[in-house]
Amino acid sequence: MTIEKYFTKDTDLKFILARHAEAESSDHKLLLKFMNAKADPGITPVGKKQSVLIAKKVFSAGGCDVIVHSSAKRSKMTAKIIAKFLENKCSGDIEEAKSIYLHEVDVGDFSGESGEAVMEMYPKQAKIFYQGNIDDWNFPDGEDHAEIIHRIKSVFAQIKPIVDDGKTVLLIGHSMFNQVILNYLFPKDKEFCKLTDYPHDRVVTINLE
């Protein structure tokens, strides 16, 4: 059971980062397209199993006191399964909280389009995306890198009082947003910039001993 541990001097926050489990739209056909920003699918039966695996990894990392999820159904469903597992293991309540800043990156006009289509319609922005140049992301009629970083800082500001109170926070984020978080905290580690599929059961501890 692999848990990635990273340490950074760029933040005094200690938290655990995970992605929501497999969503109902994550079939082979839709994986070839960017998810529509308005889509709000739940998680699949496979996703429910992935949620338990995430919970086991979090438990082995020492557990958490608070789970912060986005407003997306897939993030909330993942959080609830993890919370139930940890409560059964730890015999205590796990607090759940929503962050309006934790949602997936808004890819704007890329939504619902295939990679081939966006390369044809927006060659410059698509090339930047597929080359993994996260710092230069700028989605047509969507978010740019600076706007995403602003949201990340807002998430950190939201969880800081919780962390300062001595509690461990688990963030249930999204694939692209999590990539930007890791790239922001560890800009010299280009591993985080690679556009390989971000695993649904990937668990990363930040600044945790």
N, C-alpha and C positions, 0 to 999 in steps of 0.2 A: 504494500500500500504506500505509494509515493506521495509525499507532501513536500512541496517546494518551499524553502525558507530563504528569505532575502532580508538584508539589512541595509538601511539607508540613513544618511545623516540629513537628508532633505526634508524629513518629517519627524515629528516627535510622537506621531500617532502609532499605535499598535493595533493591527486589525488582521482579519482573515478575509481573503478575497476568493469568491467562487462565482461560477456562472450558473444561470438557471439550467434545469435539466432539459432534455430534448423536447422541443415543442411540436405540436400537432402538424405544423407546416414543414417540419424538417424531413420531408421525403426526398427522394433522389431528383425529382423533377424541380421542386421548388428550391433545392439547394443550388441550382444553377442560376437562380435569380436572387436579386436583392429583395429582402422582405419589405412589403409595403408598410410604411410608417404607421398606418392606421390599423394594421392587423393586430389582433390581440388573442392569439391562440392559447389554449391550455397546454398541458404536457401529456405525452403519450404514456402507455403502459411501460415502455422502456424507460421513459423519463422518470417514472415513479421509482423504478429500481435504481436509476442513477442518483436520485435524491437521497436514497438510503445509503448509497456508497459515499456520497459527499458527506453525509452525516457521520458515517463511520470515520472518515478522514478527519473531520473536525473534532470528533470525540478523541481520537488518538493524538490530536494536537493540543489537547487540554480542554476542549469544549469551548462554549461561548455563553455569554449572558444575554446578549441582545442580537437579534437577526434583523438587519435592515434590508428591505427589498424595494424594488421599484413598484410603480403602479400597474405594471403589466401582469396579466393573469399568470403567465408562465413563471414569473419570478415569485409571486405570492404563493402559488401552489408548491413550488420547490421549498420555500421557506417554511411552510406549514408542516410538510413531511419531515424536514430536518428537525424542526422544533419538537414535534411529537416523539421522534426517535431519541433526541437528547434528553427530553423530560423523563422518558422511561428509563434511560440509563443513569441519569443523575438524580432522579427523584426530586426535581425542582422545576419551577416555572421558567420558561424561556420567553423573554419579552420580544414581541415583534413590532417593528416600526416601519413606516413607509417613507421613502425619500422621493420627492418629485424631481430630483436632479439625477437619479440613478438610471434613467431609461436608456435604451439603446441609441446609438448615434443616428441622427436624422440624416439619411442619405438623399433626401430631396427627390430630384428627378430620376435618381437611380432606382427608386422604389419600383418593384415589380418587373424590372428589366433584367435581361441576361447580361453577362459580362461582355459578350459579343456586341450587344446592342449599345451599351454605354461607351464602348471603345469607338463605335462609329459615331455616336451622337456627341459625346464629350471626350474626345481623344486625350486632351491635356489632363483633365481631372482624373480620368480613368487610368491613365499611365502612372500618375502619381500614386494612386491607390494600389495598383497591382505591383508596383515596384517597392511597396512597403514604406513609402516616405510619409510616415504618420504626421510629422511636423508640418507638412505642406497640404494636408487634407483640406479640401474645399469643395463640398458637394453642391452642385447647382440647385438653387432654391432649397438648400438644406443647411446643415451646420458646417462651419469651418473649424480648424484646429483650435483657434483662440476661444471660440464659443464652447467647445467641448471641455477645454481646460478650465474655463470659468465654472462649468457645472461640477467638475471634479473638485475644485476648491470649495464649492458650496456643499458637496457631500462631506468633505473633510471637516468643514466648519460645523456641520450638523452632528457628526459623531464625536467631535472633540470633547464636549462636556461629558459624554457617556464614558469615553476612555479615561478622562481625567478623574472620573468617579471610581476608577479602578476596575471597570467592567471590560470584558472582551467582546468585541463587535465582529460579527460575520456579515459581510456585504454580499448580497446575491445580485450580481450585475449581469451584464450582457457581453456577448463576444467582442464586438468592436470597442465598446466602452471600456471593458477590462483591459484590452490591449493598450488603449491610450493611457489608462491609469499606470500601467506598468512601464510604459515608455516614458511617461512624465517623471516617475520616481527613479527610473534607472535608464537615463538617456544614453549611456555609454554601452549598454548591453543590447546589441542589435538582435539578440534572440527574440526579444519581445516585438520586434518590428516585422518578423516574418509572417507572411500571410498564409500560414498553414491554418487548418481548421482549429479553432480554439476549443479544446476538449470540454465536454459538458461536465465531466467529473474532476476537472483540474482544480486543486485547492492550493492556494499560495498564502503563506503567513508572512506578514510584513513587520519587520522589526520585533519579532517575537523570539524570546530566548527558549 
